Amino acid sequence: MAGAMSSENSSGPDLSRYRRQIILPGWGVEAQEKLRRSTVFVAGAGGLGSPVAVNLTVAGVGRIRICDSDTVDITNLNRQFLHTEQRIGSSKTLSAQTTLAAINSEISLEPISQKITDLNVDDIVGDAQLIIDCLDNFDGRNALNQCSVRKVIPMIHGAIWGMEGRITFLHPPKTPCLACLFPKAPVRHEIPVLGAVASTTGSLQAIEAIKYLVNSGPTLKGRMLIMDYSTMRFQELEAEKNPGCPVCANL
């Protein structure tokens, strides 16, 4: 991990890399140091996980724990740019680690090649300050949601289907949990997706994460942002708590 930062060392290797974001209004060295000290859990190294992980890496998030049980397949390559043709058949998390380490050697990357379940989720998430849901299955998402509620760790949920993307910031009891919004898992189908849709939606998740970690502006708490990329129309819906939710109603 990178060494301590200081304004006196603004031309040194730690800060020169991040200069363009350090000069953002209200940012400064203090915000960059918050990122360096942060630990984020990224669930999924696929279409959403690729832009999320790359954006967190280039921004200087100090510790990224990335989890995915799959291996790289040629059908992934239209959207999952963490991976290459040469890594087909390789573990997605090890492939992600190789890509991210080449981008920024200052950060700590922890690849976890396990399937997320109710039994292991608490240990896998560990001491992360933030969960980013980049999964494509509701079994894993439900396990993450329950962990988020138990540990009171915020979770940024993202999903894509065709030319549509959705994201929201979940932090019960201040907001609904994922089970409030989706009490029943949808029937699973092969998801149609354009790579740019996954990239843009994942990048928005990363922006939410970075804003939260440095306390820079409001997040999507209590709001669901829906992006229709076919018409380039974005809309916002209120995300409401379910008073009878079996996961978060007793908080």
C-alpha positions in Angstrom: 0.0 0.0 0.0 1.0 3.6 -0.5 2.8 5.4 2.2 1.4 8.4 4.1 0.5 11.4 2.1 1.2 15.0 3.0 0.7 18.3 1.3 4.4 19.0 1.6 5.0 16.0 -0.7 2.6 17.2 -3.4 5.1 16.5 -6.2 6.0 13.1 -4.9 4.9 9.7 -6.3 1.9 9.4 -3.9 0.1 12.6 -4.8 1.3 13.3 -8.4 -0.7 10.3 -9.6 -3.9 11.7 -8.1 -3.3 15.4 -8.7 -6.3 15.9 -11.1 -8.8 14.7 -8.5 -7.0 16.3 -5.5 -7.7 19.7 -7.1 -11.4 19.0 -7.3 -13.3 21.6 -5.2 -13.6 20.4 -1.6 -11.3 17.4 -2.2 -7.7 18.1 -1.3 -5.1 15.8 0.3 -7.4 14.9 3.1 -10.0 13.2 0.8 -7.3 11.3 -1.0 -5.9 10.0 2.3 -9.5 8.8 3.2 -9.5 6.8 0.0 -6.0 5.4 0.7 -7.2 4.1 4.1 -10.5 2.6 2.7 -11.3 -1.0 2.2 -14.0 -1.9 -0.3 -15.6 -5.3 -1.1 -16.5 -5.7 -4.8 -18.8 -8.7 -5.4 -18.3 -9.8 -9.0 -15.5 -9.3 -11.5 -17.7 -9.2 -14.6 -19.5 -6.6 -16.6 -20.2 -4.2 -13.6 -17.2 -5.3 -11.5 -14.8 -4.4 -14.3 -15.5 -0.7 -14.4 -16.1 -0.6 -10.6 -12.7 -2.2 -9.8 -10.8 -0.1 -12.4 -12.3 3.2 -11.3 -11.6 2.4 -7.6 -8.0 1.4 -8.5 -7.2 4.5 -10.5 -8.8 6.7 -7.8 -6.5 5.3 -5.1 -8.8 3.2 -2.9 -6.2 1.6 -0.7 -7.6 -1.9 -0.3 -9.9 -3.7 -2.7 -11.3 -7.1 -2.0 -12.8 -8.6 -5.1 -14.8 -11.8 -5.1 -15.9 -14.0 -8.0 -16.0 -17.8 -8.3 -16.1 -18.0 -12.1 -13.4 -18.4 -14.8 -12.9 -16.2 -17.8 -15.0 -17.3 -20.9 -14.9 -15.8 -24.4 -18.5 -14.8 -24.0 -17.4 -12.4 -21.2 -15.1 -10.3 -23.4 -17.7 -8.0 -24.9 -18.0 -6.2 -21.6 -15.6 -7.6 -19.0 -12.5 -5.6 -19.7 -10.6 -6.8 -16.7 -9.9 -9.9 -18.7 -8.1 -10.7 -22.0 -8.2 -13.5 -24.6 -5.0 -14.9 -23.2 -6.7 -15.5 -19.8 -9.7 -17.5 -21.0 -10.1 -20.4 -18.5 -8.3 -18.5 -15.8 -9.8 -17.4 -12.5 -11.6 -14.1 -12.9 -10.3 -12.7 -9.6 -6.7 -13.6 -10.4 -7.1 -12.1 -13.9 -8.6 -9.0 -12.2 -5.6 -8.8 -9.8 -3.2 -8.9 -12.7 -4.9 -6.1 -14.6 -5.4 -3.9 -11.6 -1.9 -4.3 -10.2 -0.5 -3.2 -13.6 -2.6 -0.1 -13.4 -1.8 0.9 -9.8 0.9 -1.0 -7.8 0.3 1.2 -4.7 -3.0 -0.5 -3.7 -3.6 -3.8 -2.0 -5.7 -6.3 -4.0 -7.3 -9.3 -2.4 -8.7 -11.8 -4.9 -11.3 -14.2 -3.5 -12.3 -17.1 -5.8 -15.3 -18.3 -3.9 -19.0 -18.3 -4.4 -20.8 -16.0 -2.0 -23.2 -17.9 0.2 -25.1 -17.3 3.5 -22.5 -19.4 5.3 -19.3 -17.5 4.1 -20.5 -14.0 3.3 -19.6 -12.4 6.7 -16.0 -13.8 6.6 -15.5 -12.9 2.9 -16.8 -9.3 3.4 -14.6 -9.0 6.5 -13.8 -5.5 7.7 -14.8 -3.7 4.4 -16.4 -0.3 4.9 -18.5 -0.6 1.8 -20.0 -3.4 -0.3 -20.5 -3.0 -4.1 -23.0 -5.4 -5.6 -21.9 -6.3 -9.1 -23.5 -9.7 -9.2 -25.8 -11.3 -11.7 -27.6 -13.7 -9.4 -30.0 -13.1 -6.5 -28.8 -15.9 -4.3 -25.5 -14.1 -3.9 -27.2 -10.7 -3.7 -29.5 -11.8 -0.9 -26.5 -13.1 1.1 -24.8 -9.8 0.6 -27.9 -7.9 1.6 -28.2 -9.8 4.8 -24.5 -9.3 5.6 -25.0 -5.6 4.9 -27.9 -5.4 7.4 -26.1 -7.5 10.1 -22.9 -5.5 9.9 -24.5 -2.2 9.1 -22.3 -1.8 6.1 -23.7 0.2 3.2 -24.2 -1.5 -0.2 -24.3 0.0 -3.6 -26.5 -2.2 -5.8 -26.2 -2.2 -9.5 -28.0 -4.1 -12.2 -28.2 -4.1 -16.0 -30.6 -5.6 -18.6 -30.3 -4.9 -22.3 -30.0 -1.1 -22.7 -31.1 -0.3 -19.1 -29.1 0.1 -15.9 -30.2 0.7 -12.3 -28.3 1.7 -9.2 -29.2 2.6 -5.6 -27.4 3.2 -2.3 -28.6 0.9 0.5 -27.8 1.6 4.1 -30.5 0.2 6.5 -32.1 1.4 8.8 -31.7 4.8 7.1 -32.8 3.3 3.7 -34.6 0.2 2.5 -32.6 -3.0 2.1 -32.4 -5.0 -1.1 -35.2 -7.3 0.1 -37.5 -4.3 0.5 -37.1 -3.5 -3.1 -37.0 -7.1 -4.5 -38.8 -9.4 -2.1 -38.8 -12.2 -4.8 -35.9 -13.1 -7.0 -36.8 -12.7 -10.7 -36.7 -15.7 -13.0 -33.1 -16.1 -14.2 -32.4 -15.7 -17.9 -29.3 -15.1 -19.9 -28.9 -11.3 -19.6 -28.6 -9.4 -22.9 -26.2 -6.5 -22.5 -24.1 -4.0 -24.5 -20.6 -3.6 -23.0 -20.9 0.2 -22.8 -24.1 -0.2 -20.8 -22.3 -2.3 -18.2 -19.3 0.1 -18.3 -21.4 3.2 -17.7 -23.5 1.7 -15.0 -20.5 0.3 -13.1 -18.8 3.7 -13.4 -21.8 5.3 -11.8 -21.5 2.8 -9.0 -17.9 3.7 -8.5 -18.7 7.4 -8.4 -21.2 6.6 -5.6 -18.6 4.6 -3.7 -15.9 7.3 -4.0 -18.3 10.0 -2.9 -19.3 8.0 0.1 -15.8 7.2 1.1 -14.6 10.8 1.0 -18.0 12.3 2.2 -18.3 14.3 -0.9 -21.9 15.2 -1.7 -25.2 13.2 -1.4 -25.5 9.6 -2.4 -28.5 7.7 -3.8 -29.8 6.9 -0.4 -33.6 6.2 -0.7 -33.4 6.7 -4.4 -33.2 4.3 -7.4 -31.6 5.8 -10.5 -32.8 4.2 -13.7 -30.8 4.8 -16.9 -32.5 4.0 -20.3 -29.5 4.2 -22.6 -31.6 3.5 -25.7 -33.3 6.9 -25.3 -30.6 8.5 -23.0 -33.3 9.3 -20.5 -32.6 9.0 -16.8 -35.3 8.9 -14.1 -35.3 8.6 -10.4 -37.7 6.6 -8.2 -38.2 6.7 -4.5 -36.9 3.6 -2.8 -39.2 2.8 0.0 -38.8 0.6 3.1 -41.0 -2.3 3.5 -42.3 -2.3 7.2 -42.8 -6.0 7.0 -39.4 -6.8 5.5 -38.1 -10.1 6.9 -34.5 -8.8 6.7 -34.5 -5.2 8.0 -37.9 -4.5 9.6 -36.6 -5.1 13.1 -33.6 -2.6 12.9 
